[in-house]
Amino acid sequence: MSYKLQTPYNSKQRADFIVEYNHRRGLRIESLGEDLYALEENEIIVNNEVIIDPDYKTKKEQEERERLDGLMMTRSDFFDGTIKAFGADSDDLLKPIEYVLSGLEIDSTDKKVALNNYKNAQNFYRKHPLFTMLSGVEIPIGKDAIITISSEQWDRFFDETDKKNPEAYKELLPAEKIKGD
């Protein structure tokens, strides 16, 4: 819900308005002419009227995607997670990942870049195409074991690792496996 401080007002009233609505309540202060508005994050001013921003949800989703894509973890954190989740380290996963990438219809240069990242990166970045390539595909990690990690699982794994959650690896597990923990 927005609030408005209309003219005329004095400097004390202006300062009190800003302190109350911005500093205490966390609302965004905008001015329109001489009037001040305190707006919720989903409100905008259009034609001198406060409305709910029709693009708010899309903007928030885009901001969240950008935040997630900016996440990274160390190589050690990544493989600690795969070992805890699947008992598979970098050596165990290399051949299956090469196999999966060979079956994808993508440019050979992109495959080489993805493998180079897997083999040599000191840090893994969520936005790297390797994680898009590996999302939702079956990765054989043993005679009878196949894992499939969704894009959302990768997001949560990176996010929880960034939050220093020691159980971030559980985000890689299928939901039924987590419940049976």
N, C-alpha and C positions, 0 to 999 in steps of 0.2 A: 504494500500500500504506500503510495507516494504522499509526500507532505510538501506544502508550498508556503514560502514566506513572501508575502506580497508587499510591494511598496505602499506606503512609506514605512521604512524601518530605520532604526539607528544602528550604529556600529556594534553596540552591545547586543542588540537583538540578533544581528547577523552572526556575530561570534557565537552566541548561545545556540542558535539554530544549527550551525555547523558542528559545534561540540556535541549537541544532543543527537543529531541524526547521522552524522558521519562518524565521529569518534566513538560514541557509545553504542549506537545501533548498527553501525557498519554500512549505512546507505551511501549511495553515490550522490554527490552534490553537483548539480548543473544549474547554470543560469540561463535565463531566457529574458533578454532585456534587463530590467532591474530586478525581476523576480528570481528567487532561488527555489530550486526543487531538490527534494531528497527522494531519490528513486531506488527501488529494489533493483537487483541486477537484471531482471527480466523486463524492466520497464524502459520505455523511450518516450521522447517528446516528438509528436508529429502534429504539425499545424496547430501549435499552441495547446495541444491536448496530450495528456499522459495516456499511453496505451501499452498493452503487453506486446513486446517485440515478437512478430510472427516468425522471425528467423532465430529466435533465442535458442531453441532446442538444437537446431543445426549447428549454430555457432559453438555451443557447449560441447557437442559431440566432436566437432573439428578440433577444438582446444584439447579435449581428452585424447584424441588420436595423436595429435602433435606431441602431447606430454608422453604418451606411451612410446611413440617412435623415438623419442629422445633418450629413452632409458638404455643403460648399458650395464654389463656385469663383467667381472674378470673371467678369464678363461678357467681359472680354478673354481670360481663359484659355479660356472656353467657345468663343468664336469663333476663337481661334487654333487650337484643336483641330479644329473643323469645317473650317477652311480647309486645314489640313495633311492631314486625312483625306479630304476630298471636294472641296477647292477651292471651297467654298461659305461665304460670309460671312452676316451677319445679313440683308442685303438679298436675297441669293440664296435664303435659306430661308423668308423671310416668307410669300410667296404659296403655296408648297407646304404650309407648316404650316397656313395658313388653309384651304386646300383639304382637307387631311386632317381638320382639326377640324370642318369643315362636314359631312363625311360620317359623323361619329360620332354615335351616338344618346345624347347627353348634354345636360344642361340648358344652355340658351343662356347663362345667367349664368356657368356653369362654363367655357364656351368663351371668353367675354369675359375672365374672370379669367386664363385660361391665356394668351391673346394679350397681355393687358396685361403679364403677367409677362415674356413673351418680348420684348416691345418696350421695356419700361421698367426692368426689374430691374437694379440694379447688380451683384447677385450672384445666382447660380443655386443653388438648394437641391435636393438630390437628392429630398427628400420632396415637392417641389411636384408637384401632380397633372399638370402639363404633361408630365412625363417618363413618367408612367403612361399618359397618353393617346397618347403617341408611341411607346410600346414595342410592338414587333412589327407595326407597320403600315408599309406601303410609302409612302415619301415621295419623290415625283418631284422631282429636283433639276436636271433638264435634259431635253432632248428624248429622250435615250436612257439616262438615268441614273436609277436608283431605288435608294434606300437603305432598309434595314430594320435598326433597332437594337433589340436585345432588352433587356429589363429588366436582365439580367445584364451586358450590355455597358455600360449606363448606370452600373451599380454600379461596375464596374471602371474606367471613365473617371473618375468622380468620385473614386474611391479613389486611383488613380494620380496624378491631378492634385493631390490633397491631399498626397501623398507627394513632390510637386515633381518627378515624373518627366517629363522633357522629351519622352518618347515616349508619354505618356498617350493621345494621339490615336489610337494604334494599336488601342486597346481598342474604338474605334468601327468598325473595319474588319472585314469578314468574315474568317474564319480563313484561307481560301485566299489572300486578298490579302496577309495578313501574311507567310505562308510565301514568297510570290513576291517579297517586298521586295528 
